[in-house]
Amino acid sequence: MSAAPPPQGPRVVTFGCRLNTSESALIRERAAQAGLNDAVIVNTCAVTREAERQARQTIRRLRRDNPDAVLIVTGCGAQINAKAWADLPEVDQVLGNREKLEADPYRALARTNASATARRVVVGDVFADPPPPPAHMGDLEGRSRAFLQVQQGCDHHCTFCVIPLARGPGRSAATTQVVEQVTRLVDLGAREVVLTGVDLAAYGQDLGEEGGLGALVRHVLAAVPALPRLRLSSLDPVVVARDAVLLDLVADEPRLMPHLHLSVQAGADLILKRMRRRHSRAQVIALGQRLRALRPGLALGADLIAGFPTETDDHQRDTLALIAEAGLTHLHVFPYSPRPETPAARMPAVAGPVIKARAAELREAGRQAFAAYLTSKVGSLDHVLVETPAFGHGEAYIPVRLDSPAVPGSLVRVRLRAGDGTTLIGEAVS
């Protein structure tokens, strides 16, 4: 969860992925333009039951702290089960994933001032004439890293995932729109842009354009030479492996950051098959080896699910071993959470305490892998994007504490020294 209220105006509390983070900037702008300066908007996530529980808890707290505010709930949770959120007594209005990015729902709410005449639920069908990703994603509000949505929706229907129900089919923003927005973000002060999407690696498949995501990245970097750093959010391993243009850029383009995050989910082939994933364990290992051969020192992250239905101790051991064999260093571990209307929810379940223990085991393995990766970087040079006067992230998304204050938004060349196992210390060098 992240909450980033501007000095004045609507407040947006965001749960979930980087895509939600990027959309929250536009949500805030739409609400402000409508004059809803006292609004509190909760942008929910539906990936796990825990994310929904945290959102409900936050809504209750926000209402206690803001008794007179207009409280709006939106996001994937609201799209999938609007009535459940509208039934919460703290909530004034529920907006769907399409409606949250449009101006009209906020204008209508401002006109009615959340009165009884307002429509409490404005949630459309994301599969009926789904719009492309928005061509405008709001302002930076002082940040130096910007998230830009370039792709929306997913066509794959993994057995555990409700996101296609919340986001609709895959679709892409036009290349010209992406370039315009990256240029705009750089003009506003962005030093790093992160391209995001539900299925980012599938960018361009609906447009009939050659080259896919790699072609987009190459075009953006050529068209916006003033952009120092470009980063990519989570990627499908199968698509990355066959995107020759993207692989060439990984090897040769220093402005494409050496940190890729893969949607892996498991390390056992049988579980991957039951998840309806398109890659195998061997393909993930081969891709990791190939990427590091192209870009020595590249950091490779992954999403992993602990305790998927029918998972055995042997399957868990396969996933633990994959962390080392594929060279995964930046892990996001999710305990399996059954989601309504998904095939996995009907499969034989793993006991809750076992899921919790397996998630803890994966996280500990990830912690050790990350600490070892940090150790391997000690003594090397890096360029840190300064986020606060004493902290920033390096090119491979290493968290770095600076030994002397620097200006937020600047890029500082540092020599990395040992830290506490979770961060490194950056010593500025000329």
C-alpha positions, 0 to 999 in steps of 0.5 A, spaced: 500 500 500 502 507 498 499 513 500 501 519 496 497 525 498 499 532 494 499 538 499 492 540 497 487 536 493 484 529 493 488 523 496 489 517 493 491 510 497 494 505 492 494 498 493 497 493 489 502 493 483 505 498 479 500 499 474 495 501 480 501 506 482 501 509 475 493 510 474 493 513 481 496 519 478 491 520 473 485 518 478 488 524 483 488 529 477 481 527 474 478 528 481 482 535 482 479 537 475 472 536 478 473 540 484 473 534 489 479 536 493 476 533 499 475 526 496 479 520 499 480 515 493 482 508 495 485 504 489 484 497 490 488 490 488 484 483 488 490 479 487 489 476 494 484 476 499 489 479 504 490 485 499 482 486 500 482 485 507 487 491 508 483 495 503 477 494 507 481 496 514 484 502 511 477 504 508 474 504 515 480 508 518 480 513 513 473 514 514 474 515 522 480 520 520 476 524 514 468 524 516 466 529 512 470 527 505 467 523 499 470 516 499 471 513 493 473 506 492 475 503 485 481 498 482 480 491 481 477 489 487 471 494 485 471 492 478 470 484 480 465 485 486 462 492 486 456 490 490 461 488 496 465 495 496 458 499 495 455 495 501 460 498 506 457 504 510 463 508 509 463 508 502 460 514 498 461 511 491 464 505 487 468 506 480 470 501 475 477 500 472 475 504 466 471 509 469 476 511 474 480 514 469 475 518 465 473 525 467 465 524 467 464 520 473 468 525 478 464 531 475 458 527 476 459 526 483 462 533 484 455 536 481 451 531 486 456 532 492 455 525 494 448 526 495 442 520 495 441 522 487 448 520 485 449 513 482 453 509 488 456 504 483 459 506 476 462 500 474 462 498 466 464 491 463 471 491 461 470 486 456 465 491 452 469 495 447 475 496 452 479 502 451 486 502 450 491 504 456 490 512 457 495 517 453 496 521 459 498 519 466 498 525 471 504 529 474 510 527 477 509 531 484 516 532 485 518 525 484 524 523 479 521 516 477 515 516 473 511 509 472 507 510 465 502 505 463 503 502 456 499 496 456 492 494 459 489 487 460 491 480 459 489 474 454 492 468 458 487 466 464 492 463 468 488 458 473 489 462 479 488 469 477 482 474 477 486 480 473 483 478 466 476 479 469 478 486 472 482 488 466 479 485 460 483 483 454 490 485 452 491 492 449 496 497 447 497 504 447 500 507 440 507 508 440 506 515 438 502 516 445 508 513 449 513 517 446 509 523 447 508 521 454 515 519 456 517 526 453 512 530 457 515 526 463 522 528 462 520 535 461 517 535 468 523 532 471 523 525 470 530 521 470 527 514 470 521 512 467 518 505 468 514 502 463 508 498 466 502 493 464 498 487 466 502 483 461 507 488 459 511 483 454 505 482 450 505 490 448 503 491 441 500 484 439 493 487 438 496 493 434 499 488 429 506 492 429 512 488 428 517 488 434 513 488 440 516 491 446 523 491 444 521 495 438 517 500 443 523 500 448 528 502 442 523 507 439 522 511 446 530 511 447 531 513 440 526 519 440 527 521 447 535 522 448 534 526 454 531 520 458 537 518 462 534 511 465 528 506 462 526 501 466 521 495 465 516 492 470 514 485 470 515 480 464 513 474 461 519 469 460 516 466 454 515 472 450 522 475 453 526 469 450 523 470 443 524 478 443 530 479 439 530 486 439 529 487 447 535 482 448 539 486 443 537 492 447 539 488 454 546 487 451 547 494 448 543 499 451 546 502 457 540 507 458 535 500 459 536 498 466 540 492 468 534 489 472 528 485 469 523 482 473 519 475 471 513 472 472 515 465 474 510 463 479 513 456 481 519 452 480 516 445 478 513 443 471 507 440 474 505 446 478 506 451 472 502 446 468 496 446 473 497 454 473 497 454 466 503 458 465 507 457 458 514 456 460 517 451 464 523 450 469 528 449 464 526 455 460 526 460 466 533 457 467 536 458 460 533 465 460 536 467 466 543 464 463 542 468 457 540 475 460 546 475 464 551 473 458 548 478 455 549 483 460 554 481 466 551 483 473 544 484 471 539 483 476 533 478 475 527 478 480 521 474 480 514 473 482 513 466 486 507 463 489 507 459 495 502 453 496 499 453 490 493 447 490 496 440 490 503 443 491 507 438 495 514 438 499 518 436 493 515 441 488 517 446 494 524 444 493 524 445 486 522 452 487 527 453 492 532 450 488 530 455 482 532 461 486 539 459 485 539 455 479 536 461 475 540 466 479 533 470 482 535 475 487 529 480 487 523 476 489 516 477 490 513 472 494 505 471 495 502 466 499 497 462 495 490 466 495 484 462 492 480 467 488 473 467 486 471 464 479 478 461 478 479 454 476 485 453 482 480 455 487 476 448 485 483 444 486 485 440 492 488 446 497 494 446 501 493 447 508 494 454 511 499 453 516 503 449 510 502 455 505 505 460 511 511 456 512 513 455 505 512 462 503 517 464 509 522 459 507 521 462 500 522 469 503 528 467 507 531 464 501 530 470 497 533 474 502 539 470 502 540 471 495 539 478 495 544 479 500 549 475 496 548 479 490 549 485 494 556 482 497 558 481 489 557 488 488 561 491 493 567 495 490 564 496 484 561 503 481 554 505 480 549 510 478 544 512 483 538 515 482 537 520 488 530 519 491 531 523 498 538 526 500 540 520 503 537 514 499 536 512 492 537 506 487 542 504 483 541 501 476 540 494 478 535 497 483 540 496 489 537 500 495 543 505 496 544 509 502 549 515 500 554 517 505 553 524 503 547 528 502 545 529 494 539 533 491 533 528 490 532 527 482 540 527 481 544 521 478 550 520 483 556 516 481 558 512 487 563 506 489 559 501 493 561 499 500 558 494 504 552 495 508 547 491 512 545 486 508 539 489 505 542 496 502 549 498 500 553 504 502 554 509 496 561 513 496 560 519 491 566 519 486 567 524 481 
